[in-house]
């Protein structure tokens, strides 16, 4: 196996002229945190230095046209099952035709397929992009460890994910770089009719907003319990939960059990998250684990007071008591108390929101993130 791999590497003759060819492999391109991150990073790379091409393992998604509008080719395999092993040969053949100097994976399946296909195609530099500390699917970690020898470098979205990987994958610190997500500070709000009017709420109603997939990871049951207790004392608060997922039925059952229909709204998927934030009074992230929560970055940019659980990526963004409030994951009591503090003391909440916006505009932009990826790619080529 090793002999075959080395011989394949010897056959690889990358073009030495600029710009350098670079391939990106991602599981799918439906709008999501990792998918948008890939778009913002790749679309900002200097085309005088890099020629990017994106490979999507699924049949594509809404973001395919976004890449193509930026002149970035996208090739999709169209896998209907994540057990379709033919995808490895497809990507290997595509990489041999494209002859990139670098291939980088995004998301678990994109990572695994790109590192193995990239190795067989003789791509000199293979990177893995880690977006979350995977605490549920342990077999993901097992496969990651089994195939880590095919990867030269790992890019983590937060220091929390980096610590998790150092412990679980047993890789060297020199093989790892942290590049946080970003935000577009020039983002413009779209037209919006008003959330309170849409939900039939009184103008003085204070809206608590939560956004995420309705999944155990997001800790919505903790949030609902904390909100329920606060709602017993505060008549003018309303919880809006945006997202879809496998826990929707159990969340609806909770709302039924405690007669919270007039106090809690499940909107399903919404594309207008920034507009909803502009109408809200408080944002809550109740997750049990994360990577780098993009939605918190968006809330910070929108000058929305934030309460977050102490999960991966949060420490990179929020200073407790200065730019937001950090609470223990899974603690109903801590979350309830933090919500009460913000709802009672609006001056402190707004001061923290102002601090948070200043931080995100200065330190967490997509231009900054793309620049750091540019520097990393250059340094890896120089070392190679």
VOGU-3710 file (C-alpha; in Angstrom, 3 decimals, decimal comma):
1> xxxxxxxxxx> 0,000/0,000/0,000  2,729/2,471/1,010  4,838/1,542/-2,024  1,881/2,111/-4,351  1,120/5,405/-2,677  4,711/6,623/-3,058  4,832/5,625/-6,700  1,618/7,513/-7,330  3,096/10,601/-5,683  6,156/10,332/-7,920
11> xxxxxxxxxx> 3,912/10,382/-10,984  2,352/13,700/-9,956  3,795/16,713/-11,806  1,990/19,888/-10,709  2,210/22,934/-12,887  4,678/25,389/-11,383  3,152/28,460/-12,987  0,958/30,833/-11,015  -1,875/30,723/-10,099  -1,720/27,533/-8,061
21> xxxxxxxxxx> -4,527/25,041/-8,485  -6,400/24,238/-5,281  -9,301/21,824/-4,802  -12,015/21,893/-2,146  -14,188/18,904/-1,319  -17,418/19,197/0,669  -20,237/16,789/1,432  -23,067/18,990/0,117  -23,828/22,578/-0,840  -27,209/23,275/0,723
31> xxxxxxxxxx> -27,040/26,493/2,780  -25,507/25,751/6,176  -22,726/27,034/8,403  -19,876/25,017/6,871  -21,193/25,446/3,329  -21,441/29,228/3,652  -17,990/29,307/5,260  -16,527/27,480/2,262  -18,189/29,945/-0,104  -16,955/33,024/1,753
41> xxxxxxxxxx> -13,396/31,693/2,000  -13,013/30,407/-1,556  -14,713/33,393/-3,201  -12,260/35,736/-1,456  -9,068/33,955/-2,522  -6,827/36,034/-4,822  -7,326/34,608/-8,346  -3,909/35,897/-9,327  -2,466/33,402/-6,852  -5,027/30,587/-6,747
51> xxxxxxxxxx> -7,256/28,692/-9,183  -9,950/27,087/-7,016  -12,316/24,289/-7,938  -15,029/22,810/-5,711  -16,083/19,158/-5,616  -19,411/18,281/-4,021  -20,137/14,663/-3,086  -23,914/15,075/-3,221  -26,058/16,227/-6,139  -25,309/19,836/-5,218
61> xxxxxxxxxx> -27,431/22,454/-3,504  -28,474/26,092/-3,591  -24,908/27,349/-3,208  -23,695/25,814/-6,477  -24,987/28,802/-8,428  -23,343/31,179/-5,930  -19,934/29,643/-6,649  -20,506/29,681/-10,389  -21,509/33,358/-10,266  -18,059/33,989/-8,788
71> xxxxxxxxxx> -16,399/32,067/-11,619  -15,601/29,068/-9,406  -16,312/25,719/-11,113  -18,300/23,154/-9,112  -18,452/19,452/-9,959  -21,021/17,271/-8,193  -20,926/13,489/-7,917  -24,580/13,040/-6,964  -24,214/10,414/-4,253  -27,629/9,265/-3,029
81> xxxxxxxxxx> -26,144/7,390/-0,091  -23,184/8,167/2,115  -22,213/4,517/1,740  -21,569/4,948/-1,986  -17,884/3,995/-2,163  -17,648/4,828/-5,872  -17,262/8,447/-4,808  -13,624/7,733/-3,914  -12,785/6,701/-7,490  -14,769/9,595/-8,929
91> xxxxxxxxxx> -12,868/12,185/-6,900  -9,521/10,480/-7,543  -10,150/10,692/-11,290  -11,252/14,322/-11,047  -8,191/15,281/-9,021  -5,893/13,579/-11,510  -7,454/15,687/-14,281  -7,290/18,942/-12,323  -3,794/18,322/-10,856  -4,068/20,594/-7,793
101> xxxxxxxxxx> -1,197/21,288/-5,434  -3,629/21,289/-2,487  -6,897/19,568/-1,665  -8,917/20,559/1,390  -11,904/18,762/2,828  -14,914/20,313/4,573  -17,269/18,292/6,806  -16,719/14,666/7,769  -17,414/12,870/4,487  -15,663/15,572/2,473
111> xxxxxxxxxx> -12,637/15,170/4,731  -12,417/11,387/4,465  -13,022/11,155/0,720  -10,647/14,013/-0,137  -7,738/12,685/1,923  -7,911/9,155/0,510  -8,700/10,148/-3,083  -6,139/12,944/-2,862  -3,469/10,532/-1,681  -4,222/8,057/-4,465
121> xxxxxxxxxx> -4,213/10,879/-7,026  -0,853/12,084/-5,737  -1,957/15,514/-4,541  1,063/16,712/-2,511  -0,775/18,643/0,203  -3,964/17,361/1,825  -5,834/19,299/4,505  -8,758/18,411/6,723  -11,204/21,092/7,812  -12,809/20,444/11,207
131> xxxxxxxxxx> -15,982/22,410/11,962  -17,275/20,748/15,147  -16,175/18,745/18,187  -18,001/15,509/17,327  -19,390/14,117/20,594  -22,221/12,007/19,228  -21,001/9,889/16,312  -17,954/8,243/17,849  -17,348/6,198/14,729  -16,487/9,473/12,987
141> xxxxxxxxxx> -13,514/9,856/15,335  -12,488/6,244/14,761  -12,444/6,741/10,966  -10,621/10,067/11,405  -7,891/8,391/13,465  -7,650/5,479/11,034  -7,065/7,780/8,041  -5,143/10,647/9,636  -1,891/9,411/8,041  -3,203/10,688/4,706
151> xxxxxxxxxx> -3,432/14,273/6,018  -0,564/16,766/6,260  -2,457/19,457/8,142  -5,680/20,061/10,047  -7,581/23,372/10,156  -9,905/23,920/13,121  -12,618/26,531/13,357  -11,967/27,296/17,035  -9,496/26,698/19,846  -12,096/24,443/21,500
161> xxxxxxxxxx> -12,241/22,160/18,461  -8,430/22,188/18,317  -8,140/20,995/21,928  -10,719/18,306/21,245  -8,810/17,028/18,202  -5,420/17,086/19,909  -6,849/14,810/22,560  -8,988/12,540/20,394  -6,918/12,236/17,200  -3,510/12,374/18,898
171> xxxxxxxxxx> -1,973/14,675/16,318  0,938/17,072/16,804  0,310/20,754/17,495  2,493/21,584/14,477  -0,079/19,832/12,277  -2,909/22,064/13,399  -4,008/25,637/12,689  -6,995/27,509/14,126  -8,832/29,830/11,727  -12,184/31,063/13,097
181> xxxxxxxxxx> -15,268/31,745/11,033  -16,085/35,262/9,985  -18,883/37,660/9,205  -19,474/40,243/6,498  -19,499/43,630/8,296  -20,998/45,273/5,188  -24,040/43,001/5,322  -27,288/44,758/4,429  -30,670/43,800/5,854  -33,427/42,842/3,475
191> xxxxxxxxxx> -36,949/44,216/3,670  -39,011/42,817/6,506  -42,566/43,474/7,592  -42,011/43,045/11,309  -41,812/39,933/13,475  -44,295/41,037/16,129  -46,921/41,796/13,524  -46,287/38,448/11,838  -46,734/36,555/15,110  -49,628/38,677/16,360
201> xxxxxxxxxx> -47,691/39,988/19,362  -48,113/43,263/21,185  -45,537/45,960/20,283  -44,046/45,869/23,804  -43,463/42,089/23,762  -39,800/41,198/24,216  -38,602/38,485/21,858  -36,022/35,873/22,835  -34,560/34,289/19,701  -32,912/30,885/19,304
211> xxxxxxxxxx> -31,695/29,449/15,992  -30,478/25,991/15,102  -31,301/22,491/13,972  -33,889/20,910/16,247  -31,453/18,310/17,521  -30,201/17,192/20,915  -26,899/18,998/20,273  -28,617/22,399/20,427  -29,999/21,921/23,952  -33,437/23,338/23,180
221> xxxxxxxxxx> -35,079/21,367/25,991  -32,863/23,180/28,492  -33,828/26,489/26,901  -37,540/25,651/26,982  -37,421/24,736/30,677  -35,554/27,946/31,535  -37,953/30,024/29,458  -41,022/28,319/30,964  -39,920/29,255/34,471  -39,206/32,859/33,461
231> xxxxxxxxxx> -42,501/33,114/31,588  -44,336/32,414/34,831  -42,955/35,685/36,207  -42,587/37,811/33,066  -45,747/38,199/31,023  -44,191/40,202/28,168  -41,631/37,695/26,833  -41,973/35,401/23,821  -39,585/32,664/22,646  -39,018/32,212/18,906
241> xxxxxxxxxx> -37,182/29,050/17,839  -35,998/28,937/14,215  -35,034/25,631/12,636  -36,130/22,118/11,735  -34,956/18,729/12,872  -35,688/15,400/14,530  -36,676/16,898/17,891  -39,525/19,007/16,557  -42,213/16,572/17,725  -40,834/16,418/21,272
251> xxxxxxxxxx> -40,546/20,211/21,432  -44,127/20,583/20,238  -45,187/18,068/22,898  -43,431/20,202/25,536  -45,283/23,303/24,353  -48,567/21,372/24,531  -47,859/19,947/27,979  -47,238/23,356/29,533  -49,768/25,324/27,441  -47,104/27,585/25,936
261> xxxxxxxxxx> -48,750/28,091/22,526  -49,104/31,819/23,094  -45,576/32,141/24,467  -43,434/29,962/22,158  -43,301/29,946/18,343  -41,539/27,321/16,216  -41,037/28,948/12,822  -39,353/26,075/11,007  -36,522/26,937/8,620  -36,170/30,649/7,811
271> xxxxxxxxxx> -33,641/32,248/5,445  -34,072/35,713/7,006  -32,188/35,178/10,276  -30,534/38,647/10,335  -33,907/40,310/9,829  -35,369/38,271/12,702  -32,411/39,302/14,865  -33,056/42,946/14,087  -36,538/42,540/15,599  -35,443/40,566/18,684
281> xxxxxxxxxx> -34,344/41,629/22,164  -32,143/38,726/23,214  -30,347/35,827/21,513  -29,726/32,513/23,291  -27,428/29,668/22,236  -28,176/26,653/24,452  -25,954/24,077/22,699  -24,288/21,121/24,399  -21,393/21,105/21,934  -20,363/23,182/18,908
291> xxxxxxxxxx> -17,449/24,179/16,704  -17,748/27,875/16,002  -21,406/28,984/16,096  -21,878/31,286/13,094  -25,255/32,352/14,405  -23,570/33,938/17,453  -21,292/35,943/15,162  -24,375/37,158/13,292  -26,128/38,108/16,537  -23,049/40,035/17,673
301> xxxxxxxxxx> -22,964/41,935/14,372  -26,669/42,741/14,734  -26,028/44,375/18,131  -28,189/41,736/19,828  -27,385/40,816/23,471  -26,263/37,185/23,605  -26,347/34,412/26,182  -24,302/31,363/25,217  -23,376/28,046/26,767  -19,711/27,310/27,378
311> xxxxxxxxxx> -19,127/25,152/24,308  -16,425/25,017/21,645  -15,876/28,329/19,868  -17,624/30,469/22,480  -14,464/31,388/24,383  -12,992/32,694/21,107  -15,955/35,049/20,699  -17,397/36,089/24,055  -15,864/37,429/27,257  -18,263/36,637/30,078
321> xxxxxxxxxx> -19,827/39,762/31,525  -18,160/42,001/28,940  -19,549/41,050/25,527  -22,202/38,564/26,611  -23,090/36,009/29,242  -21,640/32,477/29,296  -23,444/29,725/31,213  -22,884/26,040/31,898  -24,214/23,723/29,163  -27,356/21,865/30,208
331> xxxxxxxxxx> -27,971/24,027/33,300  -31,582/25,201/33,445  -30,864/27,282/36,530  -27,872/29,136/35,053  -29,646/29,837/31,779  -32,787/31,038/33,532  -30,778/33,372/35,773  -28,813/34,855/32,858  -32,009/35,471/30,908  -33,564/37,194/33,926
341> xxxxxxxxxx> -30,514/39,451/34,333  -30,638/40,608/30,732  -34,404/41,078/30,723  -34,351/43,088/33,962  -31,241/45,185/33,230  -31,487/46,360/29,629  -28,674/48,901/30,087  -26,127/46,188/30,893  -27,431/44,017/28,058  -27,036/46,824/25,514
351> xxxxxxxxxx> -23,562/47,689/26,773  -22,455/44,084/26,270  -24,061/44,062/22,819  -22,090/47,179/21,871  -18,852/45,541/23,024  -19,687/42,366/21,119  -20,318/44,215/17,849  -17,020/46,091/18,135  -15,168/42,800/18,634  -16,758/40,959/15,730
361> xxxxxxxxxx> -16,263/43,825/13,267  -12,602/44,143/14,235  -11,544/40,511/14,630  -14,001/38,185/12,882  -14,479/39,054/9,218  -14,452/36,744/6,209  -11,704/38,861/4,649  -9,551/38,112/7,681  -10,385/34,393/7,519  -9,602/34,167/3,793
371> xxxxxxxxxx> -6,308/35,972/4,390  -5,315/33,450/7,045  -6,165/30,545/4,740  -4,067/32,193/2,032  -1,100/32,409/4,390  -1,555/28,805/5,520  -1,673/27,481/1,956  1,462/29,419/1,037  3,357/28,168/4,085  2,416/24,542/3,370
381> xxxx> 3,587/24,872/-0,240  6,896/26,335/0,937  7,395/23,476/3,391  6,460/20,894/0,761
//
